[in-house]
Amino acid sequence: MNVIIDQKGNSKVAIVESSDIIIRDVQEALDLMASIKYNNDCYKIMINKSNVTEDFFELRTRLAGEILQKYVNYNVKLAIVGDFDEYNSKSLKDFIYECNNGKQVFFLKDKQDALHALHSIT
């Protein structure tokens, strides 16, 4: 796993790059958050959809809710980048829509859009 910091003014975004699945469960999500906060003093994370287990996108597993609640509790912003059109679940599409209209978690297709979204929030 490689972490690159993109900084604009006082805003820092940790861009996580890896060819592996990094988040398989709540503990791995917490470990990622803690590692980035400790090593980079950064509270905004961008990660590729391919680095997150597919179970995350099955809302009935409750994995997405548990992980995102931890990120909200610790005030860490998260953008997941990838193509989400492949999912047919109306519940997931609604969930993504609601997240994208908030200021905590974003599901975006483009890395530049994700960076812009993360840098735009405090």
Stockholm file with secondary structure:
# STOCKHOLM 1.0

chainA/1-122         MNVIIDQKGNSKVAIVESSDIIIRDVQEALDLMASIKYNNDCYKIMINKSNVTEDFFELRTRLAGEILQKYVNYNVKLAIVGDFDEYNSKSLKDFIYECNNGKQVFFLKDKQDALHALHSIT
#=GR chainA/1-122 SS CEEEEEEETTEEEEEEECSSCCBSSHHHHHHHHHHHHHHHCCCEEEEEGGGBCGGGGCGGGCHHHHHHHHHHHTTCEEEEESCCTTCCCHHHHHHHHHHHTSSSEEEESCHHHHHHHHHHCC
#=GC SS_cons         CEEEEEEETTEEEEEEECSSCCBSSHHHHHHHHHHHHHHHCCCEEEEEGGGBCGGGGCGGGCHHHHHHHHHHHTTCEEEEESCCTTCCCHHHHHHHHHHHTSSSEEEESCHHHHHHHHHHCC
//
